[in-house]
Amino acid sequence: MTHLSNRGKLQCFDMADVRLGSGESFEALLRRFNRQVQQDRILAEVRRRRHFEKPSEERRKKAAAKRRKSSR
């Protein structure tokens, strides 16, 4: 699914897709789904978009992350 964000950028949101294999239990399917969601960082994206973030806040957080990464 694609749509335009409030800033006019085209963004794509993919759903985690898992299919039930033959002889696979629902619990195993659910574990694979949860792993897929974590790998795709879907929940992190949802938490990040929970509240509107001003562009200045985005820049400040990005700069702080860059400083943290370069200090390693």
C-alpha positions in Angstrom: 0.0 0.0 0.0 1.4 3.4 -0.9 0.2 6.9 -0.1 1.4 10.4 0.2 2.4 11.6 3.6 1.5 15.1 4.9 4.8 16.3 3.5 4.2 15.0 0.0 6.7 12.2 0.1 5.6 8.8 -1.3 5.8 6.2 1.3 5.2 2.4 1.2 3.9 0.3 4.0 4.2 -3.4 3.7 2.3 -5.9 5.8 4.0 -8.9 7.3 2.9 -11.9 5.3 3.1 -15.4 6.6 1.4 -18.4 5.2 0.4 -21.5 7.2 2.6 -24.5 6.1 1.2 -28.0 6.0 1.4 -29.6 9.4 2.4 -26.3 11.0 0.7 -25.3 14.3 -0.9 -21.9 14.9 1.6 -21.2 17.6 4.5 -21.7 15.2 2.8 -19.5 12.6 2.3 -16.8 15.3 6.0 -17.0 16.3 7.0 -16.5 12.6 4.6 -13.6 12.3 6.0 -11.9 15.4 9.6 -12.4 14.2 8.7 -11.0 10.8 7.1 -7.9 12.4 10.2 -7.3 14.4 12.6 -7.7 11.5 10.5 -5.3 9.4 10.5 -2.8 12.3 6.8 -2.3 11.9 6.1 -1.6 15.5 9.0 0.8 15.8 7.5 2.7 12.9 4.1 2.8 14.5 5.5 4.1 17.7 7.4 6.8 15.9 4.3 7.9 14.0 2.0 7.9 17.0 2.4 11.7 17.4 3.2 14.4 15.0 6.8 15.4 15.1 7.8 18.9 14.0 10.6 19.0 11.4 12.9 20.7 13.9 12.4 17.8 16.3 13.1 15.3 13.6 16.4 17.1 12.7 17.4 17.3 16.4 16.8 13.6 16.9 18.6 12.7 13.7 21.6 14.8 14.7 21.6 13.2 18.2 21.5 9.7 16.6 24.4 10.6 14.3 26.5 11.9 17.3 25.7 8.6 19.2 26.7 6.5 16.2 29.9 8.4 15.5 31.0 8.2 19.2 31.2 4.4 19.1 
